[in-house]
Amino acid sequence: MWRTAPDGQKTRLTAIELGRFGEDIAGVWLRTHGWKILHRNYRAKRGGEADIVARDRDTLVFVEVKTRTSEAFGNPADAVDAEKQKLVIRAGWDWMRKLGHPDILYRFDIVEVVALDGQPPAVNHIANAFTSAECYYL
């Protein structure tokens, strides 16, 4: 992905800019599909992060967004390894703790955004991409 500088030169987006771009695209996609975005870039006190915290009908969802500008290294979701899952789960548990551990449905999703030059971004939503039971060594 490229951006145009004030002097008219094109430069590549930084990793942070690309991540924000992907989170923006994911947020729009989720809202378009009826979700309510509750928070972006939630950071837990004891380590942990969720790119998006949202509500999908009656379910609280902690979303990891992965954005890529090439398909050369596989699907974006492949980058959500056990360590990344652990961080998202910690954020989810911290959010639930702040709510007083209510008896509500929740899950962990991944939204893949693939932004190839010259094409509109493609979004792939993976519901229940992982569970807290899969990451037992927090």
C-alpha positions in Angstrom: 0.0 0.0 0.0 1.2 3.5 -0.9 0.5 6.9 0.4 1.1 10.2 -1.4 3.3 12.6 0.5 2.7 16.4 0.4 5.4 16.8 -2.2 3.6 14.3 -4.4 6.0 11.4 -3.9 4.6 8.0 -3.2 5.9 6.0 -0.2 4.9 2.7 1.4 2.7 2.7 4.4 4.6 1.9 7.6 3.5 -1.3 9.5 1.6 0.9 12.0 -0.2 2.8 9.3 -1.1 -0.5 7.5 -2.4 -1.9 10.7 -4.6 1.1 11.4 -5.8 1.0 7.8 -6.8 -2.7 8.2 -8.5 -2.0 11.5 -10.5 0.9 9.9 -11.6 -1.5 7.1 -12.5 -4.2 9.5 -14.5 -1.8 11.7 -16.5 -0.6 8.7 -17.1 -4.2 7.6 -18.3 -5.2 11.0 -20.6 -2.2 11.4 -22.0 -2.9 7.9 -22.8 -6.4 9.1 -24.8 -5.1 12.1 -22.1 -5.2 14.8 -21.6 -2.5 17.4 -18.0 -1.5 18.0 -17.4 -0.9 21.7 -13.7 -0.2 21.7 -10.6 -0.2 19.4 -7.1 -1.1 20.5 -8.0 -2.2 24.0 -5.0 -2.8 26.2 -5.2 -4.8 29.4 -3.3 -3.8 32.5 -1.3 -7.1 32.8 -0.5 -7.4 29.1 -3.0 -8.2 26.4 -4.6 -6.5 23.5 -7.6 -6.7 21.3 -7.8 -4.7 18.1 -11.6 -4.4 18.3 -14.0 -5.2 21.1 -17.5 -5.5 19.6 -21.0 -6.9 20.1 -22.5 -9.2 17.5 -26.1 -9.5 18.6 -25.9 -11.0 22.1 -22.2 -12.0 21.9 -19.2 -10.0 23.0 -16.4 -10.5 20.5 -12.7 -9.8 20.8 -11.3 -9.3 17.4 -7.7 -9.6 16.1 -7.3 -7.9 12.8 -4.5 -9.0 10.4 -3.7 -7.0 7.3 -1.5 -8.0 4.5 -0.5 -6.4 1.1 0.6 -9.7 -0.4 -0.6 -13.2 -0.4 3.0 -14.5 -0.7 3.2 -15.6 2.9 -0.1 -17.3 3.3 -3.3 -16.1 4.9 -3.1 -13.3 7.4 -4.7 -15.5 10.1 -1.7 -17.7 9.9 0.2 -15.0 11.8 -2.1 -15.3 14.8 0.1 -17.8 16.6 -0.3 -19.0 20.2 1.5 -16.0 21.6 -0.8 -13.6 19.8 -3.9 -15.6 20.8 -2.7 -15.4 24.4 -2.6 -11.6 24.2 -6.1 -11.4 22.8 -7.4 -13.8 25.4 -5.8 -11.8 28.2 -7.5 -8.6 26.9 -10.8 -10.5 26.8 -10.5 -11.8 30.3 -9.5 -8.3 31.5 -12.6 -6.8 29.8 -14.8 -9.4 31.4 -13.2 -8.8 34.8 -14.1 -5.1 34.5 -17.7 -6.1 33.7 -17.8 -8.2 36.9 -17.6 -11.5 35.0 -21.1 -11.4 33.7 -22.7 -14.6 32.4 -22.7 -13.6 28.7 -21.6 -15.2 25.5 -18.2 -14.3 24.1 -15.8 -15.4 21.5 -12.4 -14.6 19.8 -12.5 -13.8 16.1 -10.0 -12.9 13.4 -10.7 -10.5 10.6 -8.3 -10.8 7.7 -7.8 -7.8 5.4 -5.9 -8.2 2.2 -5.1 -5.0 0.4 -3.5 -5.6 -2.9 -2.3 -2.6 -4.9 -5.0 -1.4 -7.4 -7.8 -3.5 -5.8 -10.4 -2.9 -3.1 -9.4 -4.5 0.2 -10.8 -8.0 0.6 -12.2 -8.9 4.1 -12.5 -12.4 5.5 -14.1 -12.9 8.9 -13.3 -16.0 10.9 -15.7 -16.5 13.8 -14.5 -18.5 16.8 -11.0 -18.5 15.3 -9.6 -19.7 18.7 -10.8 -20.3 22.2 -9.3 -19.6 25.6 -9.1 -23.4 26.2 -6.6 -23.6 23.4 -4.3 -21.2 25.2 -4.0 -22.9 28.6 -0.7 -21.5 29.8 -1.6 -17.9 30.5 
